[in-house]
Amino acid sequence: MVSRFLKLLRRVEKTVAIIVLAVIVVVVFAGTIGRYSGHPVIWSDEVAQALFVWLSLLAGDLTLQRAGHFSVDLFAALLPARARLVLDVLILLLVGALLAALVVYGWFFVEISSLRPLPMTGVSSGLAAAALPVGFALMLVTLAEQLLRRLSGRPVVPPGTGAVETRDVL
């Protein structure tokens, strides 16, 4: 049940990220053509920036799912398996605590931002700011899944994702 929910969540997340990227390309293209033709689309930069915030956080989680973020685990690779497990779990818990704090503070930022409209569109700044708690919450879900995988002895990155863990190479 949880696995099916996570697969659906991942599929929706990828689809939304693709759509957001496509909309950014169209909006920036329209803004560029508008400027050069003497009929600027005055809201294009504002919309593209707000969507880019969403895309950045969605892409951050998609990268986390594949363990694609930069890490230096030379020291960890030298540890025995049990110590490596303890270190991995500790790191996942620390990052999880940071993400949980970012979700909370992101929500406070949404509340503050909601009071101010964006200048060109008049839309609440809270819509762009909402990417913060949503993106960090998605990362927290991914991290929880990775923690459970690590504790159960399975690789953090599921097979078939194309990602390679460094310890698999060393």
C-alpha positions in Angstrom: 0.0 0.0 0.0 2.7 2.5 1.0 4.8 1.4 -1.9 2.0 2.0 -4.4 1.4 5.4 -2.8 5.1 6.3 -3.2 5.1 5.2 -6.8 2.1 7.3 -7.5 3.6 10.3 -5.7 6.8 9.9 -7.7 5.0 9.7 -10.9 2.9 12.8 -10.1 6.0 14.7 -9.0 7.9 13.9 -12.2 4.9 14.9 -14.3 4.5 18.2 -12.5 8.2 18.9 -12.8 8.1 18.3 -16.6 5.0 20.4 -17.0 6.5 23.3 -14.9 9.7 23.1 -17.0 7.6 23.2 -20.2 5.6 26.2 -19.0 8.8 28.0 -18.0 10.2 27.5 -21.5 7.0 28.7 -23.1 6.6 31.8 -20.8 10.3 32.8 -21.2 10.0 32.3 -25.0 6.8 34.4 -25.2 8.4 37.1 -23.0 11.5 37.2 -25.3 9.4 37.3 -28.5 7.2 40.0 -27.0 10.1 42.2 -26.0 11.7 42.0 -29.5 8.4 42.6 -31.2 7.6 45.7 -29.1 4.8 44.1 -27.2 6.3 42.9 -23.9 4.6 40.3 -21.8 5.2 42.2 -18.6 4.3 39.3 -16.3 6.6 36.7 -18.0 9.7 37.2 -15.8 7.7 37.1 -12.6 5.8 33.9 -13.6 9.0 32.2 -14.8 10.8 33.1 -11.5 8.0 31.7 -9.4 7.8 28.5 -11.4 11.6 28.2 -11.3 11.4 28.1 -7.4 8.9 25.2 -7.7 11.0 23.4 -10.3 14.2 23.7 -8.2 12.6 22.1 -5.2 10.9 19.4 -7.2 14.2 18.6 -9.0 15.9 18.6 -5.6 13.7 15.8 -4.5 13.9 13.9 -7.8 17.7 14.1 -7.4 17.6 12.9 -3.8 15.5 9.9 -4.9 18.4 8.9 -7.1 21.1 9.8 -4.5 22.4 12.3 -7.1 23.4 15.0 -4.6 27.1 15.5 -4.2 28.6 13.6 -1.3 32.1 12.7 -0.1 32.1 9.3 1.4 35.7 8.3 1.2 35.9 8.1 5.0 32.7 6.1 5.2 33.8 3.7 2.6 36.8 2.7 4.8 34.5 1.8 7.8 33.3 -1.7 8.6 29.8 -2.5 7.5 28.2 -2.0 10.9 29.9 1.4 11.5 28.9 2.5 8.0 25.3 1.6 8.7 25.4 3.6 11.9 27.0 6.6 10.1 24.5 6.4 7.3 21.5 6.3 9.7 22.9 9.2 11.7 23.4 11.3 8.5 19.9 10.5 7.3 18.4 11.4 10.7 20.4 14.7 10.8 19.3 15.6 7.3 15.7 14.6 8.2 15.8 16.9 11.2 17.0 19.7 9.0 14.3 19.1 6.4 11.6 18.9 9.1 12.8 22.3 10.4 12.8 23.7 6.9 9.2 22.5 6.3 8.1 24.3 9.5 10.0 27.5 8.7 9.0 27.3 5.1 5.3 27.3 6.2 6.0 30.4 8.3 7.5 32.0 5.2 4.4 31.1 3.2 2.2 32.8 5.8 4.3 36.0 5.7 4.6 36.0 1.9 0.9 35.5 1.4 0.4 39.0 2.7 2.2 40.5 -0.3 1.0 40.2 -3.9 3.5 39.9 -6.8 3.7 43.3 -8.5 2.9 42.3 -12.2 0.3 39.5 -11.7 -1.2 40.5 -8.4 -1.0 36.9 -7.3 0.0 36.2 -3.7 3.7 35.7 -3.2 2.6 32.8 -1.0 2.1 30.6 -4.1 5.7 30.8 -5.0 6.8 30.4 -1.4 4.6 27.3 -1.0 7.3 25.5 -3.0 9.5 25.6 0.1 7.4 23.5 2.5 6.1 21.3 -0.2 9.5 20.6 -1.7 11.1 20.0 1.7 8.2 17.7 2.7 8.7 15.7 -0.4 12.4 15.4 0.4 11.5 14.3 3.9 9.3 11.5 2.5 12.1 10.4 0.2 14.6 10.5 3.1 12.2 8.4 5.3 12.0 5.9 2.6 15.8 5.8 2.2 16.2 5.4 6.0 13.8 2.4 6.0 15.6 0.9 3.0 19.0 1.3 4.7 17.7 -0.1 8.0 16.3 -3.2 6.3 19.6 -3.9 4.5 18.4 -2.8 1.1 20.3 -0.2 -1.0 19.2 3.4 -0.4 18.6 3.8 -4.1 16.2 1.3 -5.6 17.6 -0.8 -8.5 16.6 0.4 -11.9 16.9 4.1 -11.2 20.3 4.3 -13.0 21.9 5.7 -9.8 25.1 4.1 -8.5 26.2 4.4 -4.9 29.9 5.2 -4.4 30.3 2.2 -2.1 29.2 0.0 -4.9 32.1 1.2 -7.0 34.8 1.1 -4.4 
